[in-house]
């Protein structure tokens, strides 16, 4: 199921019935009328472990207009803020480039509050650790990723590496995280502790870094959607020395991929970094 993440104040407005629409700028989600969407309350936007699903929204309409052309009839039953207030609010989230001509997508929905009693909550939590790594020689260049899923005692349950072809370092890092999250979900993990040596990816997943690179944005969003499926998930930056197993898989694949094994070269997986 697709999801929409909401700031805490807005999530409370949805729960209270004060609003049944969300306004999105630069929204690339493939949403349609009658889609069912999980709404996520980002209680602390910098700490994904606090994020909680609040219920299911069924999309009833999707309208795209320039911000300055939105009228009260576009949001029936809700109070339309003055344009100057809308601009101030959206510039807080999207930057000073937002103006009256900026396209906005208004998504209206019906809402069903999530029950406090669910099948998932009655099951014991399954807690695991995930170490992931990715890298490129050339940036962009031949790339690989790897992940290791362990139980809380450190026993390896799943270990996998994959050649990716030509990507950047950061794309490879995200691919490793995405594959690791998918493996954890396949194991029915509900509580997951993620460890990576990529400060950029950890910062973006925590919400402390913005995703400015358009090539990373789809990978980031897909990974966030997966992360939202866990009851609890943490992201911790570690030095490469604590990520040796995943790092070794990446280098082994890269060595074979670029032919370094024959020459005896054992260089580092990275040769630079791309932007946010």
C-alpha positions in Angstrom: 0.0 0.0 0.0 1.2 3.5 -0.8 1.7 6.0 2.0 1.7 9.7 2.6 3.8 11.2 5.4 2.3 14.1 7.3 3.8 16.6 9.8 2.4 16.0 13.3 0.2 19.1 13.3 -1.5 18.2 10.1 -1.9 14.6 11.1 -3.8 15.7 14.2 -6.0 17.9 12.1 -6.9 14.8 10.0 -7.6 12.8 13.1 -9.9 15.5 14.5 -11.8 15.8 11.2 -10.6 19.4 10.6 -9.2 18.6 7.2 -9.8 16.0 4.5 -7.2 17.2 1.9 -3.5 17.4 1.6 -1.7 19.9 -0.7 1.5 18.7 -2.4 4.2 20.5 -4.4 6.7 18.6 -6.6 4.7 15.5 -5.9 5.8 12.5 -8.0 3.6 9.8 -6.4 1.5 7.9 -8.8 -1.8 8.5 -7.0 -5.3 8.0 -8.5 -8.9 8.5 -7.4 -10.1 5.5 -5.2 -6.6 4.6 -4.2 -6.2 3.5 -0.5 -3.3 5.3 1.1 -1.7 4.8 4.5 -1.3 8.1 6.3 1.8 8.4 8.5 2.2 10.9 11.4 5.8 12.1 11.5 5.6 12.9 15.2 9.3 13.9 15.2 10.4 14.5 11.6 14.1 13.9 12.5 13.4 10.5 14.2 11.6 7.9 12.0 11.2 5.6 15.0 8.4 7.9 16.2 6.5 7.8 13.0 3.1 6.1 13.3 0.3 5.1 10.9 -2.9 6.9 11.8 -5.3 5.3 9.4 -6.3 4.7 5.8 -7.3 7.5 3.3 -9.3 6.7 0.2 -8.7 9.3 -2.4 -11.9 11.0 -3.7 -10.4 13.7 -5.9 -7.1 15.0 -7.2 -6.9 18.6 -8.5 -3.8 20.4 -9.9 -3.8 24.2 -10.1 -1.5 27.1 -9.7 -1.3 28.1 -6.0 -2.7 31.6 -6.6 -5.7 30.2 -8.5 -7.0 27.9 -5.7 -10.5 29.0 -4.6 -12.7 28.0 -1.7 -14.8 25.8 -4.0 -11.7 23.6 -4.5 -11.7 22.7 -0.8 -15.3 22.5 0.2 -15.9 22.3 4.0 -12.5 23.7 4.8 -11.3 27.2 5.4 -9.0 28.5 2.6 -6.1 30.5 4.0 -5.1 33.8 2.4 -2.5 33.5 -0.4 0.2 35.2 1.6 -0.3 32.7 4.4 -0.2 29.8 1.9 3.0 31.1 0.4 4.7 31.5 3.8 3.7 28.0 4.8 4.8 26.3 1.5 8.1 28.2 1.5 8.9 26.8 4.9 8.8 23.3 3.4 9.8 23.8 -0.3 12.0 26.9 -0.3 11.7 30.6 -1.4 11.1 29.7 -5.0 7.4 29.0 -4.3 5.1 31.7 -5.7 1.5 32.2 -6.8 2.3 30.4 -10.2 3.7 27.3 -8.5 1.6 24.2 -9.4 0.0 22.5 -6.4 -1.8 19.1 -6.2 -4.8 19.1 -3.9 -5.6 15.5 -2.9 -9.0 15.1 -1.1 -9.8 11.9 0.7 -12.2 10.0 3.0 -10.5 8.8 6.2 -10.8 5.7 8.4 -8.9 5.9 11.7 -6.6 3.0 12.4 -7.9 0.7 15.0 -5.9 0.5 18.2 -6.3 -3.3 18.2 -4.7 -5.0 15.2 -3.4 -8.4 14.2 0.1 -7.0 14.0 0.0 -5.5 17.5 -1.0 -8.8 19.0 2.0 -10.6 17.5 5.4 -10.6 19.3 7.9 -8.1 17.9 10.6 -9.7 15.7 13.7 -7.5 16.1 16.8 -7.7 13.9 19.9 -5.7 12.7 20.7 -4.7 9.2 24.1 -3.7 7.9 24.2 -2.4 4.3 26.8 -0.9 2.0 27.2 0.1 -1.7 29.9 1.7 -3.8 31.1 2.6 -7.2 34.4 2.8 -8.9 34.2 5.8 -11.1 31.2 7.5 -9.6 29.4 6.9 -11.8 31.0 3.6 -12.7 30.8 -0.1 -12.1 28.9 -0.5 -8.8 27.8 -3.1 -6.3 25.8 -3.4 -3.1 25.6 -5.8 -0.2 23.6 -6.3 3.0 23.8 -8.5 6.1 20.7 -9.3 8.2 21.4 -10.5 11.7 19.4 -11.4 14.8 20.0 -9.4 18.0 22.7 -11.9 19.1 24.7 -11.3 15.9 23.9 -14.5 14.1 23.8 -13.9 10.3 20.5 -14.9 8.8 20.8 -13.4 5.3 23.9 -12.2 3.5 23.7 -11.0 -0.1 25.7 -9.0 -2.6 24.7 -7.8 -6.0 26.4 -6.2 -9.1 24.5 -3.1 -10.2 26.1 -2.0 -13.4 26.9 1.7 -13.8 25.6 3.9 -11.0 26.9 6.5 -8.5 28.1 5.7 -5.0 24.9 7.1 -3.4 22.6 5.2 -5.7 24.4 2.0 -4.8 24.1 2.9 -1.1 20.3 3.3 -1.5 20.0 0.1 -3.5 21.7 -1.8 -0.7 19.4 -0.3 1.9 16.3 -1.0 -0.2 17.2 -4.6 -0.8 18.0 -5.1 2.9 14.7 -3.6 4.0 12.9 -5.9 1.5 14.8 -8.9 2.9 13.8 -7.9 6.5 10.2 -7.5 5.6 10.2 -10.9 3.9 11.4 -12.3 7.3 8.4 -10.6 9.0 10.7 -8.3 10.9 8.8 -5.6 12.8 11.6 -3.8 14.7 14.8 -3.1 12.7 18.1 -1.4 13.5 19.9 -0.2 10.4 23.6 0.5 10.3 25.5 2.2 7.4 28.7 4.0 6.8 27.0 6.5 4.5 26.4 9.7 6.4 24.4 11.1 3.5 21.9 8.2 3.3 21.5 8.0 7.1 20.9 11.7 7.3 18.3 11.7 4.6 16.5 8.7 6.0 16.4 10.5 9.4 15.1 13.6 7.7 18.0 15.8 8.8 19.4 16.1 5.2 17.3 17.1 2.2 17.3 15.1 -1.0 18.4 17.6 -3.7 19.7 15.1 -6.3 16.8 14.3 -8.7 18.4 10.9 -9.5 18.3 9.9 -5.8 14.7 11.1 -5.1 12.9 8.0 -6.5 15.2 5.6 -4.6 14.8 7.7 -1.4 11.0 7.7 -1.7 10.8 3.9 -2.4 13.1 3.3 0.6 11.1 5.5 2.9 7.9 3.7 1.8 9.5 0.4 2.9 10.8 1.9 6.1 7.3 3.0 7.0 6.1 -0.7 7.0 8.1 -1.5 10.2 6.7 -0.9 13.6 10.0 0.6 14.6 13.1 1.4 12.6 16.3 3.2 13.6 19.1 4.5 11.4 22.7 4.7 12.8 25.8 5.9 11.1 28.9 3.7 11.8 32.5 3.8 10.6 33.4 1.5 7.8 35.3 -0.7 10.3 32.0 -1.6 11.9 30.5 -2.5 8.5 33.3 -4.8 7.3 31.1 -7.7 6.2 28.9 -5.7 3.8 31.9 -3.7 2.7 33.8 -6.8 1.9 31.0 -8.1 -0.3 30.9 -4.9 -2.3 34.6 -4.9 -2.9 34.7 -8.5 -3.8 32.0 -8.0 -6.5 33.6 -4.8 -7.7 37.0 -6.5 -8.0 35.4 -9.2 -10.2 33.3 -6.7 -12.1 36.1 -4.4 -13.2 38.8 -7.1 -13.6 40.9 -6.0 -10.6 41.1 -9.6 -9.3 43.5 -10.5 -12.1 45.8 -7.6 -11.4 45.8 -8.1 -7.7 44.3 -4.7 -7.0 42.3 -4.3 -3.8 41.4 -0.6 -3.9 38.6 1.1 -2.1 35.1 0.9 -3.4 34.6 4.7 -3.6 36.3 7.2 -5.7 34.3 10.3 -4.7 30.8 11.2 -3.7 27.8 12.6 -5.6 25.5 15.4 -4.3 22.5 15.2 -2.0 
